[in-house]
Amino acid sequence: MTEPEIFDGLTAILRQVFDDPGIVATPDLSARDVAEWDSFNHINIVVAAEMRFGVSFKSSELEELRNVGDFAALIQAKTRP
């Protein structure tokens, strides 16, 4: 899966979770940038990403993430053949 495909998928997920058609997944975007990004919505994002990209995340992997760019890189690593 390409990086643009992952960011497009993450944008769709973020728009759905936050009910905001203007939000765009960028590498630097983080929970600090979105007022509604709380622990509940964080879980919703992770579960939606697992379903959309067909991957599973370990808690230890998620604890290392600092922004959407880190999340996209993790997804890309897990979807490589």
Biopython code that builds the backbone (N, CA, C, O; Angstrom):
import numpy as np
from Bio.PDB.StructureBuilder import StructureBuilder

atoms = [
    (1, "MET", "N", (0.853, -1.172, 0.000)),
    (1, "MET", "CA", (0.000, 0.000, 0.000)),
    (1, "MET", "C", (0.900, 1.237, 0.000)),
    (1, "MET", "O", (1.898, 1.299, 0.718)),
    (2, "THR", "N", (0.529, 2.206, -0.811)),
    (2, "THR", "CA", (1.357, 3.405, -0.925)),
    (2, "THR", "C", (1.044, 4.390, 0.197)),
    (2, "THR", "O", (-0.010, 4.329, 0.830)),
    (3, "GLU", "N", (1.982, 5.291, 0.422)),
    (3, "GLU", "CA", (1.793, 6.319, 1.445)),
    (3, "GLU", "C", (0.568, 7.192, 1.144)),
    (3, "GLU", "O", (-0.213, 7.464, 2.056)),
    (4, "PRO", "N", (0.373, 7.643, -0.111)),
    (4, "PRO", "CA", (-0.830, 8.440, -0.393)),
    (4, "PRO", "C", (-2.129, 7.670, -0.115)),
    (4, "PRO", "O", (-3.101, 8.253, 0.367)),
    (5, "GLU", "N", (-2.149, 6.383, -0.412)),
    (5, "GLU", "CA", (-3.345, 5.579, -0.129)),
    (5, "GLU", "C", (-3.609, 5.505, 1.376)),
    (5, "GLU", "O", (-4.757, 5.565, 1.817)),
    (6, "ILE", "N", (-2.555, 5.376, 2.143)),
    (6, "ILE", "CA", (-2.706, 5.319, 3.602)),
    (6, "ILE", "C", (-3.219, 6.654, 4.133)),
    (6, "ILE", "O", (-4.142, 6.680, 4.947)),
    (7, "PHE", "N", (-2.634, 7.759, 3.683)),
    (7, "PHE", "CA", (-3.092, 9.066, 4.148)),
    (7, "PHE", "C", (-4.528, 9.354, 3.705)),
    (7, "PHE", "O", (-5.289, 9.976, 4.446)),
    (8, "ASP", "N", (-4.903, 8.906, 2.499)),
    (8, "ASP", "CA", (-6.297, 9.056, 2.059)),
    (8, "ASP", "C", (-7.229, 8.273, 2.975)),
    (8, "ASP", "O", (-8.285, 8.771, 3.366)),
    (9, "GLY", "N", (-6.840, 7.049, 3.317)),
    (9, "GLY", "CA", (-7.649, 6.232, 4.216)),
    (9, "GLY", "C", (-7.746, 6.842, 5.604)),
    (9, "GLY", "O", (-8.816, 6.841, 6.212)),
    (10, "LEU", "N", (-6.642, 7.358, 6.105)),
    (10, "LEU", "CA", (-6.655, 7.990, 7.429)),
    (10, "LEU", "C", (-7.485, 9.272, 7.420)),
    (10, "LEU", "O", (-8.163, 9.580, 8.400)),
    (11, "THR", "N", (-7.433, 10.008, 6.331)),
    (11, "THR", "CA", (-8.276, 11.202, 6.213)),
    (11, "THR", "C", (-9.744, 10.813, 6.299)),
    (11, "THR", "O", (-10.516, 11.459, 7.008)),
    (12, "ALA", "N", (-10.136, 9.766, 5.585)),
    (12, "ALA", "CA", (-11.528, 9.305, 5.626)),
    (12, "ALA", "C", (-11.921, 8.887, 7.040)),
    (12, "ALA", "O", (-13.023, 9.190, 7.495)),
    (13, "ILE", "N", (-11.033, 8.200, 7.724)),
    (13, "ILE", "CA", (-11.311, 7.758, 9.099)),
    (13, "ILE", "C", (-11.468, 8.968, 10.023)),
    (13, "ILE", "O", (-12.423, 9.035, 10.797)),
    (14, "LEU", "N", (-10.553, 9.908, 9.945)),
    (14, "LEU", "CA", (-10.614, 11.085, 10.813)),
    (14, "LEU", "C", (-11.879, 11.902, 10.540)),
    (14, "LEU", "O", (-12.506, 12.406, 11.471)),
    (15, "ARG", "N", (-12.248, 12.029, 9.281)),
    (15, "ARG", "CA", (-13.467, 12.768, 8.941)),
    (15, "ARG", "C", (-14.693, 12.097, 9.534)),
    (15, "ARG", "O", (-15.610, 12.768, 10.008)),
    (16, "GLN", "N", (-14.705, 10.773, 9.506)),
    (16, "GLN", "CA", (-15.846, 10.047, 10.063)),
    (16, "GLN", "C", (-15.864, 10.145, 11.592)),
    (16, "GLN", "O", (-16.902, 10.450, 12.179)),
    (17, "VAL", "N", (-14.746, 9.894, 12.225)),
    (17, "VAL", "CA", (-14.680, 9.898, 13.685)),
    (17, "VAL", "C", (-15.023, 11.274, 14.246)),
    (17, "VAL", "O", (-15.767, 11.384, 15.220)),
    (18, "PHE", "N", (-14.481, 12.319, 13.630)),
    (18, "PHE", "CA", (-14.689, 13.666, 14.160)),
    (18, "PHE", "C", (-15.843, 14.409, 13.495)),
    (18, "PHE", "O", (-16.125, 15.557, 13.838)),
    (19, "ASP", "N", (-16.513, 13.754, 12.541)),
    (19, "ASP", "CA", (-17.633, 14.368, 11.813)),
    (19, "ASP", "C", (-17.223, 15.742, 11.292)),
    (19, "ASP", "O", (-17.932, 16.734, 11.466)),
    (20, "ASP", "N", (-16.048, 15.768, 10.643)),
    (20, "ASP", "CA", (-15.483, 17.012, 10.140)),
    (20, "ASP", "C", (-14.972, 16.781, 8.713)),
    (20, "ASP", "O", (-13.898, 16.209, 8.525)),
    (21, "PRO", "N", (-15.738, 17.225, 7.706)),
    (21, "PRO", "CA", (-15.325, 16.980, 6.323)),
    (21, "PRO", "C", (-14.080, 17.758, 5.900)),
    (21, "PRO", "O", (-13.542, 17.509, 4.822)),
    (22, "GLY", "N", (-13.618, 18.684, 6.718)),
    (22, "GLY", "CA", (-12.453, 19.481, 6.369)),
    (22, "GLY", "C", (-11.138, 18.979, 6.925)),
    (22, "GLY", "O", (-10.075, 19.466, 6.541)),
    (23, "ILE", "N", (-11.195, 18.014, 7.822)),
    (23, "ILE", "CA", (-9.954, 17.523, 8.428)),
    (23, "ILE", "C", (-9.163, 16.699, 7.416)),
    (23, "ILE", "O", (-9.733, 15.929, 6.644)),
    (24, "VAL", "N", (-7.857, 16.871, 7.430)),
    (24, "VAL", "CA", (-6.974, 16.158, 6.507)),
    (24, "VAL", "C", (-5.838, 15.532, 7.310)),
    (24, "VAL", "O", (-5.201, 16.194, 8.129)),
    (25, "ALA", "N", (-5.599, 14.261, 7.063)),
    (25, "ALA", "CA", (-4.500, 13.558, 7.718)),
    (25, "ALA", "C", (-3.187, 14.024, 7.095)),
    (25, "ALA", "O", (-2.941, 13.817, 5.907)),
    (26, "THR", "N", (-2.356, 14.651, 7.907)),
    (26, "THR", "CA", (-1.026, 15.070, 7.479)),
    (26, "THR", "C", (-0.015, 14.438, 8.431)),
    (26, "THR", "O", (-0.377, 14.050, 9.542)),
    (27, "PRO", "N", (1.242, 14.328, 8.016)),
    (27, "PRO", "CA", (2.229, 13.681, 8.879)),
    (27, "PRO", "C", (2.371, 14.317, 10.259)),
    (27, "PRO", "O", (2.609, 13.612, 11.239)),
    (28, "ASP", "N", (2.229, 15.629, 10.348)),
    (28, "ASP", "CA", (2.433, 16.324, 11.622)),
    (28, "ASP", "C", (1.188, 16.402, 12.498)),
    (28, "ASP", "O", (1.280, 16.811, 13.655)),
    (29, "LEU", "N", (0.028, 16.019, 11.973)),
    (29, "LEU", "CA", (-1.215, 16.107, 12.749)),
    (29, "LEU", "C", (-1.147, 15.193, 13.966)),
    (29, "LEU", "O", (-0.716, 14.045, 13.869)),
    (30, "SER", "N", (-1.581, 15.719, 15.119)),
    (30, "SER", "CA", (-1.602, 14.906, 16.334)),
    (30, "SER", "C", (-2.848, 15.236, 17.145)),
    (30, "SER", "O", (-3.618, 16.129, 16.792)),
    (31, "ALA", "N", (-3.031, 14.514, 18.218)),
    (31, "ALA", "CA", (-4.198, 14.719, 19.081)),
    (31, "ALA", "C", (-4.246, 16.143, 19.621)),
    (31, "ALA", "O", (-5.330, 16.670, 19.871)),
    (32, "ARG", "N", (-3.112, 16.759, 19.800)),
    (32, "ARG", "CA", (-3.077, 18.139, 20.295)),
    (32, "ARG", "C", (-3.732, 19.128, 19.341)),
    (32, "ARG", "O", (-4.170, 20.203, 19.750)),
    (33, "ASP", "N", (-3.797, 18.757, 18.069)),
    (33, "ASP", "CA", (-4.326, 19.652, 17.039)),
    (33, "ASP", "C", (-5.842, 19.574, 16.878)),
    (33, "ASP", "O", (-6.441, 20.425, 16.221)),
    (34, "VAL", "N", (-6.462, 18.562, 17.472)),
    (34, "VAL", "CA", (-7.901, 18.343, 17.295)),
    (34, "VAL", "C", (-8.547, 18.290, 18.678)),
    (34, "VAL", "O", (-8.295, 17.366, 19.452)),
    (35, "ALA", "N", (-9.370, 19.272, 18.981)),
    (35, "ALA", "CA", (-9.967, 19.388, 20.318)),
    (35, "ALA", "C", (-10.747, 18.141, 20.727)),
    (35, "ALA", "O", (-10.740, 17.766, 21.899)),
    (36, "GLU", "N", (-11.413, 17.503, 19.784)),
    (36, "GLU", "CA", (-12.251, 16.339, 20.101)),
    (36, "GLU", "C", (-11.463, 15.028, 20.184)),
    (36, "GLU", "O", (-12.052, 13.977, 20.439)),
    (37, "TRP", "N", (-10.160, 15.070, 19.977)),
    (37, "TRP", "CA", (-9.337, 13.847, 19.956)),
    (37, "TRP", "C", (-9.016, 13.445, 21.389)),
    (37, "TRP", "O", (-7.971, 13.797, 21.936)),
    (38, "ASP", "N", (-9.931, 12.709, 21.973)),
    (38, "ASP", "CA", (-9.755, 12.204, 23.333)),
    (38, "ASP", "C", (-9.463, 10.707, 23.280)),
    (38, "ASP", "O", (-9.315, 10.139, 22.198)),
    (39, "SER", "N", (-9.382, 10.072, 24.442)),
    (39, "SER", "CA", (-9.031, 8.647, 24.475)),
    (39, "SER", "C", (-10.076, 7.784, 23.787)),
    (39, "SER", "O", (-9.731, 6.787, 23.151)),
    (40, "PHE", "N", (-11.345, 8.149, 23.903)),
    (40, "PHE", "CA", (-12.414, 7.385, 23.253)),
    (40, "PHE", "C", (-12.274, 7.469, 21.732)),
    (40, "PHE", "O", (-12.337, 6.450, 21.044)),
    (41, "ASN", "N", (-12.086, 8.671, 21.213)),
    (41, "ASN", "CA", (-11.931, 8.824, 19.769)),
    (41, "ASN", "C", (-10.627, 8.213, 19.275)),
    (41, "ASN", "O", (-10.551, 7.748, 18.137)),
    (42, "HIS", "N", (-9.608, 8.209, 20.113)),
    (42, "HIS", "CA", (-8.347, 7.562, 19.746)),
    (42, "HIS", "C", (-8.582, 6.072, 19.484)),
    (42, "HIS", "O", (-8.085, 5.518, 18.504)),
    (43, "ILE", "N", (-9.334, 5.444, 20.359)),
    (43, "ILE", "CA", (-9.657, 4.017, 20.177)),
    (43, "ILE", "C", (-10.462, 3.823, 18.899)),
    (43, "ILE", "O", (-10.222, 2.873, 18.153)),
    (44, "ASN", "N", (-11.410, 4.708, 18.641)),
    (44, "ASN", "CA", (-12.211, 4.615, 17.415)),
    (44, "ASN", "C", (-11.334, 4.711, 16.170)),
    (44, "ASN", "O", (-11.560, 3.997, 15.194)),
    (45, "ILE", "N", (-10.341, 5.585, 16.202)),
    (45, "ILE", "CA", (-9.425, 5.732, 15.069)),
    (45, "ILE", "C", (-8.614, 4.455, 14.873)),
    (45, "ILE", "O", (-8.470, 3.978, 13.747)),
    (46, "VAL", "N", (-8.093, 3.909, 15.946)),
    (46, "VAL", "CA", (-7.277, 2.697, 15.861)),
    (46, "VAL", "C", (-8.099, 1.531, 15.324)),
    (46, "VAL", "O", (-7.646, 0.816, 14.430)),
    (47, "VAL", "N", (-9.299, 1.331, 15.857)),
    (47, "VAL", "CA", (-10.146, 0.221, 15.412)),
    (47, "VAL", "C", (-10.538, 0.398, 13.938)),
    (47, "VAL", "O", (-10.518, -0.562, 13.168)),
    (48, "ALA", "N", (-10.889, 1.612, 13.557)),
    (48, "ALA", "CA", (-11.247, 1.872, 12.161)),
    (48, "ALA", "C", (-10.063, 1.610, 11.234)),
    (48, "ALA", "O", (-10.240, 1.075, 10.140)),
    (49, "ALA", "N", (-8.861, 1.983, 11.661)),
    (49, "ALA", "CA", (-7.663, 1.740, 10.849)),
    (49, "ALA", "C", (-7.390, 0.243, 10.728)),
    (49, "ALA", "O", (-7.032, -0.237, 9.653)),
    (50, "GLU", "N", (-7.555, -0.488, 11.814)),
    (50, "GLU", "CA", (-7.361, -1.941, 11.754)),
    (50, "GLU", "C", (-8.315, -2.562, 10.739)),
    (50, "GLU", "O", (-7.922, -3.420, 9.949)),
    (51, "MET", "N", (-9.551, -2.128, 10.768)),
    (51, "MET", "CA", (-10.550, -2.679, 9.848)),
    (51, "MET", "C", (-10.262, -2.255, 8.404)),
    (51, "MET", "O", (-10.306, -3.084, 7.495)),
    (52, "ARG", "N", (-9.974, -0.997, 8.196)),
    (52, "ARG", "CA", (-9.768, -0.481, 6.838)),
    (52, "ARG", "C", (-8.524, -1.068, 6.172)),
    (52, "ARG", "O", (-8.548, -1.403, 4.988)),
    (53, "PHE", "N", (-7.451, -1.189, 6.929)),
    (53, "PHE", "CA", (-6.176, -1.624, 6.352)),
    (53, "PHE", "C", (-5.881, -3.109, 6.584)),
    (53, "PHE", "O", (-4.874, -3.617, 6.090)),
    (54, "GLY", "N", (-6.737, -3.807, 7.325)),
    (54, "GLY", "CA", (-6.553, -5.241, 7.548)),
    (54, "GLY", "C", (-5.323, -5.574, 8.369)),
    (54, "GLY", "O", (-4.615, -6.539, 8.083)),
    (55, "VAL", "N", (-5.073, -4.769, 9.391)),
    (55, "VAL", "CA", (-3.914, -4.983, 10.252)),
    (55, "VAL", "C", (-4.361, -5.014, 11.710)),
    (55, "VAL", "O", (-5.500, -4.677, 12.033)),
    (56, "SER", "N", (-3.449, -5.422, 12.578)),
    (56, "SER", "CA", (-3.687, -5.385, 14.028)),
    (56, "SER", "C", (-2.514, -4.670, 14.677)),
    (56, "SER", "O", (-1.368, -4.801, 14.245)),
    (57, "PHE", "N", (-2.818, -3.919, 15.714)),
    (57, "PHE", "CA", (-1.780, -3.177, 16.420)),
    (57, "PHE", "C", (-1.627, -3.700, 17.832)),
    (57, "PHE", "O", (-2.602, -4.076, 18.482)),
    (58, "LYS", "N", (-0.381, -3.720, 18.301)),
    (58, "LYS", "CA", (-0.103, -4.046, 19.693)),
    (58, "LYS", "C", (-0.096, -2.747, 20.488)),
    (58, "LYS", "O", (0.229, -1.686, 19.957)),
    (59, "SER", "N", (-0.450, -2.837, 21.743)),
    (59, "SER", "CA", (-0.442, -1.645, 22.602)),
    (59, "SER", "C", (0.923, -0.974, 22.608)),
    (59, "SER", "O", (1.022, 0.252, 22.581)),
    (60, "SER", "N", (1.970, -1.783, 22.645)),
    (60, "SER", "CA", (3.322, -1.225, 22.684)),
    (60, "SER", "C", (3.636, -0.430, 21.413)),
    (60, "SER", "O", (4.358, 0.565, 21.477)),
    (61, "GLU", "N", (3.109, -0.851, 20.269)),
    (61, "GLU", "CA", (3.318, -0.114, 19.025)),
    (61, "GLU", "C", (2.603, 1.239, 19.080)),
    (61, "GLU", "O", (3.149, 2.258, 18.656)),
    (62, "LEU", "N", (1.395, 1.233, 19.600)),
    (62, "LEU", "CA", (0.597, 2.451, 19.648)),
    (62, "LEU", "C", (1.166, 3.464, 20.627)),
    (62, "LEU", "O", (1.040, 4.671, 20.417)),
    (63, "GLU", "N", (1.788, 2.986, 21.689)),
    (63, "GLU", "CA", (2.373, 3.889, 22.684)),
    (63, "GLU", "C", (3.535, 4.695, 22.113)),
    (63, "GLU", "O", (3.855, 5.771, 22.618)),
    (64, "GLU", "N", (4.165, 4.178, 21.064)),
    (64, "GLU", "CA", (5.312, 4.839, 20.452)),
    (64, "GLU", "C", (4.913, 5.947, 19.483)),
    (64, "GLU", "O", (5.756, 6.762, 19.110)),
    (65, "LEU", "N", (3.659, 5.996, 19.071)),
    (65, "LEU", "CA", (3.217, 6.949, 18.056)),
    (65, "LEU", "C", (3.110, 8.355, 18.619)),
    (65, "LEU", "O", (2.606, 8.555, 19.724)),
    (66, "ARG", "N", (3.585, 9.323, 17.857)),
    (66, "ARG", "CA", (3.531, 10.725, 18.272)),
    (66, "ARG", "C", (2.631, 11.577, 17.382)),
    (66, "ARG", "O", (2.176, 12.648, 17.784)),
    (67, "ASN", "N", (2.375, 11.076, 16.144)),
    (67, "ASN", "CA", (1.553, 11.842, 15.207)),
    (67, "ASN", "C", (1.025, 10.918, 14.111)),
    (67, "ASN", "O", (1.326, 9.725, 14.090)),
    (68, "VAL", "N", (0.245, 11.479, 13.214)),
    (68, "VAL", "CA", (-0.351, 10.690, 12.135)),
    (68, "VAL", "C", (0.730, 10.130, 11.208)),
    (68, "VAL", "O", (0.562, 9.045, 10.653)),
    (69, "GLY", "N", (1.817, 10.843, 11.038)),
    (69, "GLY", "CA", (2.914, 10.332, 10.215)),
    (69, "GLY", "C", (3.482, 9.036, 10.771)),
    (69, "GLY", "O", (3.764, 8.106, 10.015)),
    (70, "ASP", "N", (3.651, 8.969, 12.090)),
    (70, "ASP", "CA", (4.125, 7.734, 12.730)),
    (70, "ASP", "C", (3.121, 6.609, 12.522)),
    (70, "ASP", "O", (3.497, 5.467, 12.258)),
    (71, "PHE", "N", (1.827, 6.946, 12.643)),
    (71, "PHE", "CA", (0.765, 5.948, 12.469)),
    (71, "PHE", "C", (0.765, 5.429, 11.032)),
    (71, "PHE", "O", (0.638, 4.225, 10.805)),
    (72, "ALA", "N", (0.905, 6.330, 10.068)),
    (72, "ALA", "CA", (0.941, 5.930, 8.660)),
    (72, "ALA", "C", (2.142, 5.027, 8.378)),
    (72, "ALA", "O", (2.018, 4.047, 7.644)),
    (73, "ALA", "N", (3.297, 5.347, 8.955)),
    (73, "ALA", "CA", (4.494, 4.522, 8.755)),
    (73, "ALA", "C", (4.291, 3.124, 9.335)),
    (73, "ALA", "O", (4.725, 2.135, 8.744)),
    (74, "LEU", "N", (3.629, 3.040, 10.494)),
    (74, "LEU", "CA", (3.348, 1.740, 11.098)),
    (74, "LEU", "C", (2.399, 0.940, 10.209)),
    (74, "LEU", "O", (2.606, -0.255, 10.000)),
    (75, "ILE", "N", (1.376, 1.580, 9.692)),
    (75, "ILE", "CA", (0.436, 0.901, 8.794)),
    (75, "ILE", "C", (1.167, 0.422, 7.560)),
    (75, "ILE", "O", (0.972, -0.712, 7.122)),
    (76, "GLN", "N", (2.003, 1.267, 6.997)),
    (76, "GLN", "CA", (2.734, 0.884, 5.790)),
    (76, "GLN", "C", (3.639, -0.318, 6.059)),
    (76, "GLN", "O", (3.728, -1.224, 5.230)),
    (77, "ALA", "N", (4.301, -0.332, 7.200)),
    (77, "ALA", "CA", (5.167, -1.466, 7.535)),
    (77, "ALA", "C", (4.361, -2.756, 7.673)),
    (77, "ALA", "O", (4.840, -3.831, 7.314)),
    (78, "LYS", "N", (3.151, -2.650, 8.187)),
    (78, "LYS", "CA", (2.327, -3.841, 8.402)),
    (78, "LYS", "C", (1.625, -4.319, 7.128)),
    (78, "LYS", "O", (1.161, -5.457, 7.068)),
    (79, "THR", "N", (1.547, -3.462, 6.118)),
    (79, "THR", "CA", (0.855, -3.859, 4.876)),
    (79, "THR", "C", (1.818, -4.217, 3.769)),
    (79, "THR", "O", (1.395, -4.568, 2.667)),
    (80, "ARG", "N", (3.110, -4.134, 4.044)),
    (80, "ARG", "CA", (4.085, -4.545, 3.026)),
    (80, "ARG", "C", (4.044, -6.051, 2.871)),
    (80, "ARG", "O", (3.903, -6.786, 3.849)),
    (81, "PRO", "N", (4.169, -6.509, 1.620)),
    (81, "PRO", "CA", (4.181, -7.970, 1.380)),
    (81, "PRO", "C", (5.439, -8.630, 1.885)),
    (81, "PRO", "O", (5.593, -9.844, 1.757)),
]
sb = StructureBuilder()
sb.init_structure("model")
sb.init_model(0)
sb.init_chain("A")
sb.init_seg("    ")
for serial, (resi, resn, name, xyz) in enumerate(atoms, 1):
    if name == "N":
        sb.init_residue(resn, " ", resi, " ")
    sb.init_atom(name, np.array(xyz, "f"), 0.0, 1.0, " ", f" {name:<3s}", serial, name[0])
structure = sb.get_structure()
